[in-house]
Every structure is written in C-alpha cells, then in structure tokens.
Amino acid sequence: MMTVNSKHNVPAVINEDYEGFFRQELIRYLHSSEWNNVETSFKRELQLHITPGDMEMLKKYLREQRDSNLERFNKSGISWFWNKSFIAEENRFDEIIFIKKLYMASDGMIDTKELNEFFVYYCMNRMIESILKGTLEFEEKRHYGSFKVFINYGEVKFGGNEQANTEENADEVDETILKNIIFNSKVFDSNEKLLKLRKVIAHSIDMGEYNAMFGEPNPSTIAPDVQSEWYYLMKALEESEVAKRFSVPSFIDQMIDWYPWLFSFETPKDMQAFKRKMEKSISHEKSIWKYGKAKEVTKLKDMWARYNQTNIDYAKVERMFNATYTGLCIKLIALKQEIAKEKATR
C-alpha cells in the first residue's frame, strides 16, 4: 500500500510494501514526459546509427551507450545506494533492497528529482540490454543470408530478406520480460506463455497505432479510454480462470504494466487519482449486471438474457459480447487447453 505526501509530492511506504512502492514509482516514471523525451531521443539516435545488415555496428553502438549511461549514473549520489544493493551470490542488483535503503536514509522523504535520476539510468539500461540481448540471440540463430533491422513504435525487430515481415519472425525475437501480477503462474509458468497471453488479450483492445505490435485486432474491441469497458475485459479474465483471485487495483496495475501506452499521467498524485477513478468506473459497471436478491453478477455469455434489465444500449452489449466473450474469454480457455496439452505430451 502507498499514500502520497502532498508537501513533497513523494509516495510513502505503508506496511513495508517496498516492492509495491518501487513498482508504482517505476510506472509513474515510465508515464512521465521526462522518460518520454529520453526514450524518444534514444530511439531517434539508434535509428540514425543502424545500417541494415551491419550487426557489428549495432552491437558496438549499444555497448557504448550502455557504458556511457553507467558512467553518467555513477556520478550521481543515488548510485551509492544502487551499488550497495548488489547481491554477489546471485550476481544481480536488487530493486527492493535499493529502494528500502534509499527510503530509510531519507527518513521516508525521497526526493522525486533524485529518484528520477535513478530511473533514467535503470530504464535506459533495461532498454539497451533488451535490444542487445535480442541482437545477440538473433545473430546466433541466423548464420546465413543478409540481416535487416526494423524499428516499429520503438520495438527493434530483426529479419532476413525472405521473412522480415512475417509474424512468426517477429515472435522469435520478442524479448520483452513481462511482469506477472495477477495471472496463474502454474499455467503461465514462462515468459513465452505470458507473451502469448498478452497478445490474445491485446487483440480485444483497440490499440490504435499500436495494433501493429500484436497483429490484426479482433473485429470488436473495447475502447481503452472508456474506463467502464475495462470491466468486461476483467470479467473475461475471471471467467476463463487464467488469473488467480485478484482485486480491481491489481488488475489495473497489470494492464498498465503490460500496455503502458494506453494510459497517461504525469505525477504520482495523477496516477493514484486515475486508478481510483478507473476502479470506481469498473465497480459501477459491475453493479449494473447484478441481479436477484443474492446480487449475483451476470456472466458474459448471459448478457443477452439480461441486458433489457439494464440501461445499456444494444450496440454496446453486442460489442462487449463479441469483444470479451467470443473474442477473448473463449480464446483464453482455448489457450489454457493448448498449454495443458503441451505439458501432457512432454
């Protein structure tokens, strides 16, 4: 849990939830204009330095940028806390140790500007490492033919002349490491399976210009800027049982983490206000579909049978049914069955 100290506009940790604190601050920074400017500048320079086929130039440039990013970061005072969070036995830095040390050293009054200095380094390093990893792995897979590098909406893709634009090839190099907040980890026990899940869900959302990242969307989709429509997507996750039991705030956190470009806020205060408003919209939409003395919630497949008891118009019910029941819930169940079948044949 978190609250916001209005005087300093800095979140405060409650119940020692440092992991949640770090995640919320990271989301806040990734949606800030500061990161947008840094990311845009990096991608613009990256594109200028890429020559199709010249993987050596790309690797050299990425390593130079990684070293330069680290050098700049080490000149900041906050780097001391990050370096002290290194776990030698596991050969990694620990974000929770870092944020806890910083929080305690600042008596719970972390300076936003100072924390942003860390996130500039942290997010830039993750982006560079992700691209570099994809480059090295693709190069290892392909030992013949010519190479091309593509940047679409900031996503770096690789391909040979004969298959550069195929969906299969794009999937091969999607090295995005996904965070799992609400989904059943026994079913989706690898990053590959989470990527498949994210893609299926994405097809039920109108992504606008970002549709190209996931392929052709379903004929019917929810409108992400209409907060109440997220209720139907959440309901599809519940009914398909792809997720463990989760709260509305956890669902919102998951969607923001997986599809950050669909949401916009500048400060921690803005983010918290946005999430509260979205939570209320989802809860209100859910209340519309409750019926009987027991106040049971109508299932997606039964919406047609009860929509006359609501004030929701026919066109919306039709779109939500097609987007989140036939277009999502059924497909999620099929995905679960496909994964179970794969496990059974091992």
Backbone torsions as a table, in degrees:
resi	resn	phi	psi	omega
1	MET	NA	152.8	-179.5
2	MET	-141.5	155.8	168.9
3	THR	-134.5	172.6	-177.4
4	VAL	-118.3	128.6	174.6
5	ASN	-83.6	106.7	-170.9
6	SER	-65.0	-30.0	-178.4
7	LYS	-63.7	-43.7	-177.5
8	HIS	-104.2	-5.4	-179.0
9	ASN	56.1	37.6	-177.9
10	VAL	-123.3	133.6	178.9
11	PRO	-64.1	154.5	175.1
12	ALA	-121.0	142.7	-178.6
13	VAL	-79.7	136.5	175.1
14	ILE	-119.9	138.2	179.0
15	ASN	57.5	30.0	176.6
16	GLU	55.2	34.4	177.9
17	ASP	-85.3	71.0	-176.8
18	TYR	-70.4	-31.5	178.2
19	GLU	-64.8	-46.6	177.9
20	GLY	-64.3	-37.9	177.5
21	PHE	-59.9	-48.1	-178.8
22	PHE	-63.7	-43.5	-178.6
23	ARG	-62.3	-43.6	-178.7
24	GLN	-65.2	-41.3	179.7
25	GLU	-68.7	-35.4	177.2
26	LEU	-65.2	-44.7	177.7
27	ILE	-61.1	-43.4	178.3
28	ARG	-57.4	-44.8	-178.1
29	TYR	-68.6	-41.4	-178.6
30	LEU	-63.1	-20.9	178.7
31	HIS	-100.3	6.8	-178.1
32	SER	-85.9	157.7	177.1
33	SER	-67.4	-28.8	178.9
34	GLU	-60.8	-49.3	179.8
35	TRP	-68.2	-36.2	178.4
36	ASN	-58.9	-40.9	178.6
37	ASN	-67.9	-42.6	179.8
38	VAL	-63.7	-47.8	-178.4
39	GLU	-63.6	-44.2	-179.9
40	THR	-61.8	-42.8	179.7
41	SER	-64.1	-43.1	-179.7
42	PHE	-63.1	-45.1	-178.0
43	LYS	-66.6	-35.3	177.8
44	ARG	-65.3	-44.3	178.7
45	GLU	-67.1	-37.1	179.3
46	LEU	-61.3	-44.8	-179.3
47	GLN	-63.4	-36.4	179.3
48	LEU	-66.6	-28.9	-176.7
49	HIS	-92.0	-4.5	-177.5
50	ILE	-91.4	127.8	171.3
51	THR	-113.8	121.6	-179.4
52	PRO	-49.6	125.7	177.8
53	GLY	95.9	-18.8	-175.7
54	ASP	-95.5	81.0	-179.1
55	MET	-67.8	-32.5	-179.0
56	GLU	-63.4	-41.0	177.6
57	MET	-63.6	-42.2	-179.7
58	LEU	-63.2	-46.5	-179.6
59	LYS	-63.6	-41.6	179.7
60	LYS	-62.5	-44.3	-178.7
61	TYR	-64.9	-44.3	-179.9
62	LEU	-62.3	-41.1	-180.0
63	ARG	-68.0	-36.9	176.8
64	GLU	-64.2	-42.0	179.2
65	GLN	-67.0	-36.6	178.0
66	ARG	-64.7	-45.0	179.6
67	ASP	-65.4	-40.6	179.5
68	SER	-65.5	-39.7	177.9
69	ASN	-62.3	-43.1	179.3
70	LEU	-67.1	-40.5	-180.0
71	GLU	-61.7	-43.9	177.9
72	ARG	-63.2	-42.9	-177.9
73	PHE	-64.0	-41.1	-177.2
74	ASN	-66.1	-13.3	177.1
75	LYS	-84.5	-10.5	-179.6
76	SER	-90.0	152.7	-179.5
77	GLY	-66.7	-31.1	-176.0
78	ILE	-70.2	-17.4	-179.5
79	SER	-62.6	-27.0	-179.9
80	TRP	-59.9	-43.1	-178.9
81	PHE	-67.2	-37.2	179.4
82	TRP	-67.1	-44.9	179.7
83	ASN	-64.3	-30.4	178.3
84	LYS	-77.7	-7.8	179.9
85	SER	-95.9	8.1	-179.5
86	PHE	-75.3	130.5	177.5
87	ILE	-102.5	104.5	-173.9
88	ALA	-62.3	-39.1	-177.8
89	GLU	-62.6	-31.3	-178.2
90	GLU	-105.5	-2.1	178.0
91	ASN	53.7	49.4	179.8
92	ARG	-154.9	160.1	173.3
93	PHE	-90.6	146.0	-178.6
94	ASP	-113.0	115.3	-177.3
95	GLU	-63.5	-34.9	-176.9
96	ILE	-70.4	-42.0	176.0
97	ILE	-61.4	-42.5	-179.3
98	PHE	-59.6	-52.6	-174.5
99	ILE	-69.1	-30.9	177.7
100	LYS	-67.9	-44.0	178.7
101	LYS	-62.5	-43.9	-179.3
102	LEU	-65.0	-42.2	-178.6
103	TYR	-63.1	-45.9	-178.2
104	MET	-67.5	-41.7	-179.0
105	ALA	-65.0	-27.1	-178.9
106	SER	-99.4	11.3	-179.5
107	ASP	53.9	38.4	176.7
108	GLY	77.2	8.8	-178.3
109	MET	-118.7	65.5	-178.9
110	ILE	-67.6	132.5	178.6
111	ASP	-77.0	124.0	-176.9
112	THR	-59.8	-41.3	-179.4
113	LYS	-62.0	-41.7	179.8
114	GLU	-66.6	-41.8	179.4
115	LEU	-65.5	-36.8	177.5
116	ASN	-63.4	-32.4	176.1
117	GLU	-61.1	-38.0	176.9
118	PHE	-67.6	-46.0	-176.7
119	PHE	-66.2	-30.4	174.3
120	VAL	-57.4	-50.5	179.1
121	TYR	-64.0	-49.5	-173.4
122	TYR	-61.2	-49.2	-177.5
123	CYS	-71.2	-38.4	177.6
124	MET	-64.3	-42.3	-179.5
125	ASN	-64.5	-42.0	177.7
126	ARG	-61.9	-41.2	-179.4
127	MET	-65.6	-44.7	-180.0
128	ILE	-64.6	-46.2	-179.0
129	GLU	-62.0	-38.2	179.5
130	SER	-64.2	-44.5	179.8
131	ILE	-67.6	-42.5	-179.3
132	LEU	-64.2	-41.3	178.3
133	LYS	-62.1	-44.8	178.2
134	GLY	-62.2	-38.2	178.7
135	THR	-62.7	-48.7	-177.9
136	LEU	-65.8	-41.3	-179.1
137	GLU	-69.2	-38.2	178.3
138	PHE	-66.9	-41.3	-179.8
139	GLU	-62.9	-35.3	178.9
140	GLU	-68.2	-33.7	-178.6
141	LYS	-75.3	-31.9	-173.1
142	ARG	-111.7	113.0	-178.9
143	HIS	-112.9	12.9	-178.8
144	TYR	-149.2	166.5	177.7
145	GLY	75.6	178.7	-179.7
146	SER	-96.9	156.7	-177.4
147	PHE	-111.0	150.0	171.5
148	LYS	-135.1	149.5	178.9
149	VAL	-119.7	132.0	-178.1
150	PHE	-122.4	141.3	173.5
151	ILE	-120.9	112.2	178.8
152	ASN	-121.2	115.8	-178.5
153	TYR	53.3	36.1	177.7
154	GLY	85.2	-6.8	179.3
155	GLU	-90.5	122.4	-179.7
156	VAL	-87.3	125.0	179.8
157	LYS	-123.8	150.8	-179.9
158	PHE	-122.4	150.6	177.9
159	GLY	-169.5	155.2	172.6
160	GLY	-87.7	168.1	-176.9
161	ASN	-57.7	-34.1	-171.9
162	GLU	-80.8	-13.9	-176.2
163	GLN	-148.7	28.2	-173.6
164	ALA	-62.5	-31.0	-173.4
165	ASN	-105.0	9.8	-177.6
166	THR	-80.0	147.8	179.7
167	GLU	-64.4	-35.4	-178.9
168	GLU	-61.1	-43.7	-178.6
169	ASN	-65.6	-38.2	179.2
170	ALA	-63.5	-40.1	-179.9
171	ASP	-63.8	-35.4	-177.1
172	GLU	-58.2	-33.2	-172.1
173	VAL	-110.1	11.8	176.9
174	ASP	-76.5	99.1	-174.1
175	GLU	-100.8	13.6	179.3
176	THR	-60.0	126.9	177.8
177	ILE	-92.6	115.4	-173.9
178	LEU	-92.2	141.4	174.5
179	LYS	-88.3	134.0	178.1
180	ASN	-107.0	108.9	-179.1
181	ILE	-99.7	-40.1	-171.8
182	ILE	-122.8	-12.7	-170.9
183	PHE	-84.0	156.7	-177.5
184	ASN	-68.7	108.1	-176.0
185	SER	-72.1	-14.8	175.9
186	LYS	-75.4	-30.0	177.4
187	VAL	-87.5	-51.4	-177.9
188	PHE	-99.0	74.8	-172.0
189	ASP	-96.6	14.3	177.0
190	SER	-147.6	159.9	178.5
191	ASN	-64.1	-34.2	178.9
192	GLU	-59.7	-42.5	-179.5
193	LYS	-71.1	-35.6	176.4
194	LEU	-66.0	-36.3	177.0
195	LEU	-63.3	-41.0	176.9
196	LYS	-63.1	-42.5	-179.9
197	LEU	-63.1	-46.1	179.9
198	ARG	-59.7	-38.0	-178.9
199	LYS	-67.2	-43.2	179.4
200	VAL	-62.1	-44.3	179.4
201	ILE	-65.0	-41.2	-178.3
202	ALA	-58.9	-33.7	-178.3
203	HIS	-66.2	-15.3	179.8
204	SER	-97.0	4.1	-178.9
205	ILE	-118.2	138.4	175.1
206	ASP	-76.7	102.6	-176.2
207	MET	-88.9	-3.0	-177.5
208	GLY	62.5	-128.9	-178.3
209	GLU	-66.7	-16.6	-178.6
210	TYR	-87.3	1.1	176.5
211	ASN	-56.8	-32.1	-177.5
212	ALA	-61.2	-23.0	-179.7
213	MET	-68.7	-28.0	-173.5
214	PHE	-119.2	0.5	-177.8
215	GLY	91.7	-178.3	-175.4
216	GLU	-59.9	126.5	178.7
217	PRO	-73.8	169.1	175.6
218	ASN	-64.7	157.2	177.6
219	PRO	-57.1	-35.4	177.9
220	SER	-115.4	134.7	-178.5
221	THR	-139.9	162.1	172.7
222	ILE	-82.5	155.6	175.7
223	ALA	-95.2	110.3	-172.7
224	PRO	-63.9	-23.6	179.5
225	ASP	-80.3	-8.9	173.7
226	VAL	-97.3	99.4	-169.2
227	GLN	-58.1	-35.6	-177.8
228	SER	-63.5	-25.9	-177.1
229	GLU	-72.1	-17.3	175.7
230	TRP	-65.8	-21.3	177.8
231	TYR	-57.3	-43.3	-175.1
232	TYR	-68.0	-36.2	176.5
233	LEU	-67.6	-43.6	177.8
234	MET	-59.9	-40.6	179.6
235	LYS	-63.3	-36.6	178.3
236	ALA	-65.0	-37.8	177.2
237	LEU	-65.1	-39.8	179.2
238	GLU	-66.3	-49.4	-174.0
239	GLU	-70.3	-30.2	178.4
240	SER	-80.7	-11.3	178.3
241	GLU	58.8	36.8	174.1
242	VAL	-84.9	-13.8	-178.2
243	ALA	-115.7	153.9	170.6
244	LYS	-76.6	178.7	178.0
245	ARG	-63.4	130.9	-175.9
246	PHE	-143.0	159.5	177.9
247	SER	-93.4	165.6	177.3
248	VAL	-61.9	-44.7	177.7
249	PRO	-58.4	-37.2	178.5
250	SER	-66.8	-39.2	176.4
251	PHE	-61.1	-44.5	179.7
252	ILE	-62.8	-43.0	177.9
253	ASP	-59.5	-40.1	-179.4
254	GLN	-65.4	-44.1	-179.5
255	MET	-66.1	-39.6	177.9
256	ILE	-64.8	-38.8	-178.8
257	ASP	-68.9	-39.0	-176.6
258	TRP	-85.1	-31.1	-176.9
259	TYR	-130.9	60.1	-172.4
260	PRO	-60.8	-27.5	-177.6
261	TRP	-69.6	-11.9	180.0
262	LEU	-84.8	-7.3	-175.0
263	PHE	-126.7	150.3	-176.5
264	SER	-144.5	124.8	172.6
265	PHE	-161.0	154.3	-172.7
266	GLU	-100.8	-40.3	-172.2
267	THR	-122.2	165.0	175.5
268	PRO	-57.4	-36.8	179.3
269	LYS	-64.6	-42.5	178.0
270	ASP	-62.0	-43.3	-178.3
271	MET	-63.1	-44.6	-179.9
272	GLN	-65.3	-39.2	178.5
273	ALA	-65.9	-40.8	178.4
274	PHE	-61.2	-46.2	-177.4
275	LYS	-66.6	-37.8	177.8
276	ARG	-64.5	-42.3	179.8
277	LYS	-65.0	-42.2	-180.0
278	MET	-66.0	-39.6	178.3
279	GLU	-61.5	-42.2	178.3
280	LYS	-64.7	-40.2	180.0
281	SER	-63.9	-42.5	179.0
282	ILE	-65.3	-44.7	-179.3
283	SER	-64.1	-39.2	179.1
284	HIS	-65.1	-43.4	-179.8
285	GLU	-63.2	-38.6	177.6
286	LYS	-62.1	-40.7	-177.6
287	SER	-63.4	-28.1	179.7
288	ILE	-63.8	-29.7	-174.0
289	TRP	-97.7	10.6	176.0
290	LYS	-83.3	144.7	-177.9
291	TYR	-146.7	161.4	176.6
292	GLY	74.0	172.7	179.7
293	LYS	-64.5	-32.5	-179.0
294	ALA	-80.1	-6.2	-179.3
295	LYS	54.7	46.2	175.9
296	GLU	-69.4	152.0	-179.0
297	VAL	-96.6	128.4	-179.2
298	THR	-61.8	134.1	176.0
299	LYS	-75.8	156.6	-177.9
300	LEU	-57.5	-40.7	-177.0
301	LYS	-68.9	-17.0	-178.1
302	ASP	-102.8	9.2	-176.4
303	MET	-59.3	-38.3	-179.1
304	TRP	-61.6	-33.4	-176.8
305	ALA	-71.1	-21.5	-173.9
306	ARG	-124.6	2.2	-174.4
307	TYR	-65.2	-24.3	178.5
308	ASN	-65.8	-20.8	179.6
309	GLN	-84.8	-3.1	179.1
310	THR	-111.9	174.3	176.4
311	ASN	-99.2	15.1	-178.6
312	ILE	-83.6	133.4	-176.1
313	ASP	-75.5	160.2	-175.7
314	TYR	-56.1	-45.6	-175.3
315	ALA	-61.5	-39.7	179.9
316	LYS	-68.7	-43.6	179.4
317	VAL	-60.1	-42.6	179.7
318	GLU	-61.9	-43.7	-179.0
319	ARG	-68.0	-42.2	179.7
320	MET	-66.5	-38.2	178.9
321	PHE	-63.3	-48.3	-178.6
322	ASN	-69.6	-33.9	-177.5
323	ALA	-76.2	-42.3	-169.8
324	THR	-112.2	-15.9	174.3
325	TYR	-97.6	-69.6	179.8
326	THR	-69.4	-32.0	-176.0
327	GLY	-87.2	-15.0	-177.7
328	LEU	-134.1	-59.6	-175.0
329	CYS	-55.0	-49.0	-179.6
330	ILE	-63.8	-38.7	180.0
331	LYS	-70.0	-33.3	177.3
332	LEU	-68.7	-39.4	176.4
333	ILE	-62.6	-41.3	178.2
334	ALA	-63.9	-38.3	178.4
335	LEU	-64.8	-42.0	176.9
336	LYS	-60.5	-43.2	179.7
337	GLN	-64.6	-39.0	178.7
338	GLU	-63.3	-42.6	179.2
339	ILE	-66.5	-41.7	179.2
340	ALA	-63.5	-38.6	179.4
341	LYS	-66.0	-40.8	178.3
342	GLU	-62.0	-42.2	179.7
343	LYS	-66.3	-36.7	-177.9
344	ALA	-69.2	-26.5	-177.1
345	THR	-92.9	0.9	179.4
346	ARG	-74.2	NA	NA
